Amino acid sequence: MKRDWIYLDNSATTRPLPEVRDAMQKSLQSGFANPSSLHALGARAEEQLEMSRRSVARLLQVRPDEIYFTSGATEANNTALRGAYRAFAHRGQHIVTTAIEHPSVRAVCTALQTEGADVTFLPADARGRIDPDNFREALREDTVLCSIMAVNNEVGSVQPLEEVSSAIADRPSPRPLLHVDAVQAIGRSEFSWTDLKCDLLSLSAHKFHGPKGAGALYVRRGLQIPPLMAGGGQERGLRSGTENTPAISGMAAAARWLIEGGADACRALRSLRRRLAELILDALPDAQINGPEIDSPAGVSAPHILGMSFAGVAGEVLVHALAERGIYISTGAACSSRAYDHPGTLELLPVREEVAETAVRFSLSPFNTQKEIEYTAGVLEEVVPSLRRVSGRGGI
């Protein structure tokens, strides 16, 4: 399909796949009934719901009864953190997380401090990664919960989850619980979620070409946490509210796409990301990469996120200038770009203030092309010097 725009904001949301739209349409037509209803149409909707649960479970290689559907990752993160803390606060009140978590984790941890939680926010280095030794040293006898994101949504750094999991496994029983925000990692990482032995994991459909309004929380079998909301007892009591079967069916279709080859397509993004960085740096040598180096291995950097700063050009100004040319990028996390009480990742890293002020994020999908990448770099070569002249500020 020919387009007159280039979409490079896939960390904010992704374009739904055709098979996702088809699955949602089918659900709206034949599975519109309430899955909790006892009649035949309700049973048909429930069957679609359970088929979707099996697809998402297969994507994570876990059991279907360990998957609970939510409205998205924000709800999943809230349910996981608030539920785990409240269930085990009698054992200890210490939580370990990172300073650069998504606001739906960072803000929850801050809120739990009002309930008595003692939270350690681990710093990240200039590339956006925590030190595994710092994590190990932060663990205490009263640590009951650790929440570490798999991939940072702004700079694409991959956290050392294998070392994190190992450090937790080395603790005497009862060990702390491990929650992973896997939103930016699903389909784009090399992690084996089962090998990590995490207890809780959050994902969101619209980050891997599914619809908005659908997410899931993995809860390790045998672990019981209280629900966030009281109500009708859907999702085996953990998430009350009539399930959004059309959106869940769409998420399942996206999961099947990843299982059947989409993940390979996502991993192929690494070469496209490298090409974009090389073209930009050739044209604008004083541009700066934010996050891991471009040739960092898969265990250090995500294949789809490229953060960069262009000295002398405010990030927001560059976003608007590119949008006028039909290229859509962002300054950082879309969900916090208008929420000024939530600092961005770069504001929390040991980098110069100007780096954060001039930062933008390019995030790719398997549907971007080499031609689009080359065009984007060419536009930047033209636009950045022009904006610098207007602002009266040069490069580095």
Secondary structure as UniProt FT lines:
FT   STRAND          6..7
FT   TURN            10..12
FT   HELIX           18..30
FT   TURN            35..36
FT   HELIX           40..60
FT   HELIX           64..66
FT   STRAND          67..70
FT   HELIX           73..88
FT   TURN            89..91
FT   STRAND          94..98
FT   TURN            99..100
FT   HELIX           103..113
FT   TURN            114..116
FT   STRAND          118..122
FT   TURN            126..127
FT   HELIX           132..138
FT   TURN            141..142
FT   STRAND          143..149
FT   TURN            153..155
FT   STRAND          157..158
FT   HELIX           161..169
FT   STRAND          177..181
FT   TURN            183..188
FT   HELIX           193..196
FT   STRAND          200..204
FT   HELIX           205..207
FT   TURN            208..209
FT   TURN            212..213
FT   STRAND          215..219
FT   TURN            221..222
FT   HELIX           235..237
FT   HELIX           245..257
FT   HELIX           258..262
FT   HELIX           263..267
FT   HELIX           269..283
FT   TURN            285..286
FT   STRAND          288..290
FT   TURN            294..295
FT   TURN            298..300
FT   STRAND          305..309
FT   TURN            311..312
FT   HELIX           315..323
FT   TURN            324..326
FT   STRAND          327..328
FT   HELIX           334..336
FT   TURN            337..338
FT   TURN            340..341
FT   HELIX           346..348
FT   HELIX           353..357
FT   STRAND          359..363
FT   TURN            366..367
FT   HELIX           370..391
//
